[in-house]
Amino acid sequence: MTAITDVEAGDRSVPRVVSRMAFPGSYPVERDLQRTFRLILATVWLLDAVLQLQPFMFTSGSNGFSGMLKATAAGNPGWFHHVLTWNASIVDRQPILTDAIFAGIQFLIAFGIIYRRSCKPALALSIVWAIGVWWFGESAGEIFQGRATPFGGGPGGVLFYALLAVLLWPSNGADEPFVAARAVGVGAAKAIWTVVWVLLAVLSVVGSGRSPQTLHDLVANMNVGQPGWLARIDRASESIFLHHGSAMGVGLAVVCVVVALGVFLRPQITQVILVVAMAVFGLIWVAAQNFGGILAGGATDPNSGPLVILFVLIYWPMTNTRTVTNRVALERAVLERKPESLWP
């Protein structure tokens, strides 16, 4: 049923449609941006589930999924090294069963987010699953190893799945001043934004975040099996990191600090800063993360690049023009039709 409430229009009180409905004619109806972004998130989860079905994932040994998990243990403290190798041993003993379960859960999350009735349980499951994958599958984003640079996806791309689930939790209200505020409120959303970008800035300059050799090796290791055009981009990235790695790390940190402050500025300035953030992490996704290694095979996810870009988009300032235009269109549509005709 379509709900109608009273809205003041000049000196008249007219009904306003507050739920989803379609008017005949050309009047625009505001899109539910929160749901649109959730569908994008569901698409990324679906991609992860499909990648989990690659044949090598169902095999044991060093060339299988368990070998990939075991390799993440190197360089960690003893207690965490034991946790990761224990998890890898379980997968190694039952590769088909465990990988089928992993893929099934990700399919469940993806399709659950799509449908309205199952959206909240699916998002809740995605938060728990993402944290588990970050701990056991991504070696806590390599934080304990000192290699959690944002150039390589630090502090762990899967953490953004959980963060986006929180910020896109189904909720009523306006998309102003940005979509992320709709679920948690403006103050909390800005606090989350600031913490995330300050963390990215810190990780850009600590540990191997600004080590030229480490950054060079990061891209070189991703270069194996890539298509020729991407391999050429990698060779350019390797050279830049080897000669200017420290400067690149400091530069990225400065960008992240500026972006952290972006949501506190005027909307027009914020939009420029957000475009810069998306451009920088889009470039990182291509030139350093190699699309998460998807084109070379063996990837389990697209890495952090697209998730960071989606995170930025839900903070895009919503202008008053969009809101006023849709409100005026709805009021005009109601005024030109009898209220009785709006009820099913």
C-alpha positions in Angstrom: 0.0 0.0 0.0 1.2 3.5 -0.8 1.4 5.8 2.2 0.4 9.4 2.0 1.1 12.2 4.5 0.3 15.9 4.6 2.7 18.4 3.1 2.4 22.1 3.2 2.3 23.6 -0.3 1.8 27.4 -0.2 -1.3 27.9 1.8 -2.7 24.4 1.0 -2.2 21.1 2.8 -1.6 18.4 0.2 -0.8 14.7 0.5 2.8 13.7 -0.1 3.8 10.2 -1.2 6.5 8.9 1.2 6.8 5.4 0.0 7.8 3.9 -3.4 5.2 4.6 -6.1 5.2 5.3 -9.8 3.1 8.1 -11.4 2.0 8.0 -15.0 3.7 10.7 -17.0 7.2 12.0 -16.8 7.4 13.0 -13.1 10.7 11.8 -11.5 10.6 9.7 -8.3 13.7 9.8 -6.1 15.8 6.6 -6.2 16.6 4.7 -3.0 20.4 5.2 -3.1 21.0 3.2 0.0 19.5 0.2 -1.7 21.4 0.9 -4.9 24.7 0.8 -3.0 23.7 -2.4 -1.3 23.1 -4.0 -4.6 26.6 -3.0 -5.7 27.9 -4.5 -2.4 25.9 -7.7 -3.2 27.5 -7.8 -6.6 31.0 -7.8 -5.1 30.0 -10.6 -2.7 28.8 -12.5 -5.7 32.1 -12.0 -7.5 33.9 -13.4 -4.4 31.7 -16.4 -4.3 32.3 -17.2 -8.0 36.1 -16.8 -7.5 35.8 -19.3 -4.7 34.7 -21.9 -7.2 38.0 -21.9 -9.2 39.3 -25.5 -9.5 42.5 -25.0 -7.6 40.4 -23.9 -4.5 39.1 -27.5 -4.2 42.6 -29.1 -4.1 44.9 -29.7 -1.2 48.6 -29.1 -0.9 50.8 -26.0 -1.5 49.1 -25.2 -4.9 45.6 -25.3 -3.4 43.6 -22.9 -1.2 45.1 -24.4 1.9 48.5 -23.5 0.6 47.4 -20.0 0.0 46.2 -19.7 3.6 49.3 -21.3 5.0 51.5 -18.8 3.1 49.9 -15.9 5.0 51.3 -17.2 8.3 54.9 -16.4 7.5 56.3 -13.4 9.4 53.6 -13.4 12.1 54.1 -13.7 15.8 54.3 -17.3 17.0 50.8 -17.5 18.5 49.2 -16.1 15.4 51.3 -18.2 13.1 49.9 -21.3 15.0 46.4 -20.0 14.5 46.8 -19.6 10.8 48.5 -22.9 10.2 45.9 -24.7 12.2 43.1 -23.1 10.0 45.1 -24.0 6.9 45.4 -27.6 8.0 41.6 -28.0 8.4 41.1 -26.8 4.9 43.9 -29.0 3.6 42.2 -32.1 5.1 38.8 -31.4 3.6 39.4 -29.0 0.6 36.2 -29.8 -1.2 33.9 -29.6 1.8 35.4 -26.5 3.2 35.6 -24.6 0.0 32.0 -25.5 -0.9 31.0 -24.1 2.5 33.0 -20.9 1.9 31.5 -20.4 -1.5 28.0 -21.2 -0.3 28.1 -18.7 2.5 29.2 -16.0 0.1 26.4 -16.8 -2.3 24.0 -16.7 0.6 25.2 -13.3 1.6 25.1 -11.9 -2.0 21.6 -13.1 -2.8 20.4 -12.4 0.8 21.4 -8.7 0.4 19.4 -8.4 -2.8 16.0 -9.4 -1.4 14.5 -7.0 1.1 13.2 -9.6 3.5 16.5 -11.3 3.9 18.7 -8.2 3.6 19.3 -7.5 7.3 20.2 -11.1 8.2 22.5 -11.3 5.2 24.2 -8.1 6.2 24.6 -9.3 9.7 26.1 -12.6 8.4 28.4 -10.6 6.1 29.9 -8.7 9.1 30.6 -11.9 11.0 32.0 -13.6 8.0 34.1 -10.7 6.9 35.8 -10.4 10.3 36.5 -14.1 10.3 38.0 -14.0 6.8 40.1 -11.0 7.7 41.5 -12.9 10.7 42.0 -16.3 9.3 42.2 -15.7 5.6 43.9 -12.3 5.3 46.2 -12.7 8.3 44.6 -9.8 10.0 45.4 -7.6 7.0 49.2 -8.3 7.6 49.2 -5.8 10.4 51.3 -8.0 12.6 53.8 -8.5 9.8 54.2 -4.8 9.3 53.1 -5.1 5.6 49.6 -3.6 5.9 50.2 -0.8 3.3 47.1 0.6 1.5 49.1 0.0 -1.8 48.6 -3.7 -1.2 45.1 -3.6 0.3 45.9 -2.9 4.0 44.5 -3.1 6.5 42.6 -5.8 4.7 40.0 -5.3 1.9 37.5 -7.6 3.6 37.1 -5.2 6.5 35.4 -2.8 4.1 32.7 -5.4 3.5 31.8 -5.3 7.2 32.1 -1.5 7.4 29.8 -1.1 4.3 27.3 -3.5 5.8 27.0 -1.2 8.9 26.8 2.0 6.9 24.2 0.6 4.4 22.0 -1.1 7.0 18.4 -0.7 5.8 16.9 2.4 7.5 14.3 5.0 6.8 15.1 8.7 6.4 16.7 11.0 3.9 20.0 10.6 2.1 21.2 13.9 3.4 23.9 15.1 3.9 25.2 11.8 2.5 23.9 8.2 2.2 26.2 6.8 5.0 24.5 9.1 7.5 21.1 7.5 7.0 21.9 4.3 9.0 24.2 5.6 11.8 23.6 9.3 11.9 25.8 12.2 10.7 28.1 12.4 13.7 28.8 8.7 13.8 29.3 8.5 10.0 31.8 11.3 10.1 33.7 9.7 13.0 33.9 6.4 11.1 35.1 8.3 8.0 37.8 10.1 9.9 39.1 6.9 11.7 39.3 5.0 8.5 41.3 7.6 6.6 43.6 8.4 9.4 44.3 4.6 9.7 45.1 4.5 6.0 47.4 7.5 6.4 49.3 5.8 9.3 49.6 2.5 7.4 51.1 4.4 4.4 54.2 5.4 6.4 54.7 2.7 9.0 56.3 -0.7 8.6 56.8 -1.5 4.9 54.3 1.2 3.9 57.1 3.4 2.6 59.9 0.9 2.0 60.9 1.2 -1.7 62.1 -2.4 -2.0 59.0 -3.9 -0.3 56.6 -1.8 -2.4 58.6 -2.9 -5.5 58.3 -6.5 -4.5 54.6 -6.1 -3.8 53.9 -5.3 -7.4 56.5 -7.7 -8.8 54.8 -10.6 -7.0 51.5 -9.6 -8.5 53.0 -9.4 -12.0 53.1 -13.2 -12.5 50.6 -14.4 -15.1 49.1 -10.9 -15.8 48.1 -10.0 -19.4 50.8 -8.1 -21.4 49.3 -4.7 -21.1 48.9 -5.0 -17.3 52.4 -6.4 -17.0 53.8 -3.3 -18.7 51.9 -1.1 -16.2 53.4 -3.2 -13.4 56.9 -2.7 -14.7 56.4 1.0 -14.6 55.0 0.8 -11.1 57.9 -1.3 -9.9 60.3 1.2 -11.2 58.5 4.2 -9.5 58.3 2.4 -6.2 61.9 1.3 -6.3 63.2 4.8 -6.9 60.5 6.9 -5.1 58.8 4.4 -2.7 59.3 6.5 0.4 57.9 9.7 -1.3 54.9 7.7 -2.6 54.1 6.4 0.9 54.3 9.9 2.4 52.3 11.3 -0.5 49.5 8.7 0.0 49.5 9.5 3.7 49.0 13.3 2.9 46.2 12.5 0.5 44.5 10.3 3.2 44.7 13.0 5.8 43.2 15.6 3.4 40.4 13.1 2.6 39.8 12.5 6.3 39.0 16.2 6.7 36.9 16.4 3.5 33.6 15.6 5.1 33.9 18.6 7.4 34.2 21.1 4.5 31.8 22.8 2.2 29.9 20.3 -0.1 31.6 21.6 -3.3 35.0 21.2 -1.8 34.1 17.8 -0.4 33.1 16.6 -3.9 36.5 17.6 -5.3 38.3 15.8 -2.5 36.2 12.7 -2.9 36.9 12.6 -6.7 40.6 12.8 -5.9 40.3 9.9 -3.4 38.5 7.7 -5.9 41.0 8.5 -8.6 44.0 7.7 -6.3 42.5 4.4 -5.2 41.4 3.5 -8.6 44.9 4.0 -9.8 46.2 1.9 -6.9 43.7 -0.9 -7.8 45.1 -1.1 -11.3 48.8 -0.3 -11.0 49.6 -1.8 -7.6 46.8 -4.3 -6.8 46.4 -5.6 -10.3 42.6 -5.8 -10.0 43.2 -8.1 -7.0 45.0 -10.6 -9.3 41.7 -11.7 -10.9 43.1 -11.5 -14.5 46.0 -13.8 -13.5 43.9 -16.4 -11.8 44.2 -17.4 -8.2 42.4 -14.4 -6.7 39.8 -14.8 -4.0 38.5 -11.2 -4.1 39.1 -7.9 -6.0 41.2 -6.5 -3.1 40.4 -3.2 -1.4 40.4 -0.8 -4.4 36.7 -1.0 -5.5 35.5 -1.3 -1.8 37.3 2.0 -0.9 35.7 3.6 -3.9 32.2 2.4 -2.9 33.0 3.6 0.7 33.8 7.1 -0.8 30.6 7.1 -2.9 28.3 6.7 0.1 29.7 9.9 1.6 29.0 11.9 -1.6 27.3 15.2 -0.5 23.6 15.2 -1.6 22.6 18.6 -2.9 19.4 20.3 -2.0 18.6 20.7 -5.7 18.0 16.9 -6.0 15.7 16.8 -3.0 13.7 19.9 -3.9 13.2 18.8 -7.5 11.8 15.4 -6.5 9.6 16.9 -3.8 8.2 19.5 -6.1 7.5 16.8 -8.8 5.7 14.7 -6.3 3.6 17.5 -5.0 2.7 18.6 -8.5 1.7 15.0 -9.4 -0.6 14.8 -6.3 -2.2 18.2 -6.9 -3.1 17.2 -10.5 -4.8 14.0 -9.4 -7.5 13.2 -7.0 -6.1 11.8 -3.8 -8.5 8.9 -4.0 -6.8 7.7 -7.2 -3.5 7.3 -5.4 -4.8 4.4 -3.2 -4.6 0.9 -4.6 
